[in-house]
């Protein structure tokens, strides 16, 4: 899963771009799990199709329960994130990606927990963690 990098970007480590609608919950969770679980396997980034103003406070809370701090994170647009390229785009938005996104893409059906209760955020967090771990294992297997 290589070849989608922007010119001048080191190709040693694949870059995975996690995308959701607002980049306030799901893709932020995935980026954080990717950074924690995918060390030495792939680089993680996240973006939103229509980025919100800030990471959802409940998302920050449930990720802190897993020892992951999102306090310095902020929503980013897919157009900004796309300037760095990607080897894989994980689309959790439930919507098509913009036409300019030409990298290999997978779709994860992950419900949007934004404005939902704490238990929904935890369920989504746990689902995202499992999916990211599966992706990490897939990349590790491909490298052998």
Rosetta blueprint (number, residue, H / E / L):
1 X L
2 X L
3 X L
4 X L
5 X E
6 X L
7 X L
8 X L
9 X L
10 X L
11 X L
12 X L
13 X L
14 X E
15 X E
16 X E
17 X E
18 X E
19 X E
20 X E
21 X L
22 X L
23 X L
24 X L
25 X L
26 X H
27 X H
28 X H
29 X H
30 X H
31 X H
32 X H
33 X H
34 X H
35 X H
36 X H
37 X H
38 X L
39 X L
40 X L
41 X L
42 X E
43 X E
44 X E
45 X E
46 X E
47 X E
48 X E
49 X L
50 X L
51 X L
52 X L
53 X L
54 X L
55 X L
56 X L
57 X H
58 X H
59 X H
60 X H
61 X H
62 X H
63 X H
64 X H
65 X L
66 X L
67 X L
68 X L
69 X L
70 X L
71 X L
72 X L
73 X L
74 X L
75 X L
76 X L
77 X E
78 X H
79 X H
80 X H
81 X H
82 X H
83 X L
84 X L
85 X E
86 X L
87 X L
88 X E
89 X E
90 X E
91 X E
92 X L
93 X L
94 X L
95 X L
96 X L
97 X L
98 X L
99 X L
100 X L
101 X L
102 X L
103 X L
104 X L
105 X E
106 X E
107 X E
108 X L
109 X L
110 X L
111 X L
112 X L
113 X L
114 X L
115 X L
116 X L
117 X L
118 X H
119 X H
120 X H
121 X H
122 X H
123 X H
124 X H
125 X H
126 X H
127 X H
128 X H
129 X H
130 X H
131 X H
132 X H
133 X H
134 X H
135 X H
136 X H
137 X H
138 X H
139 X H
140 X H
141 X H
142 X H
143 X H
144 X L
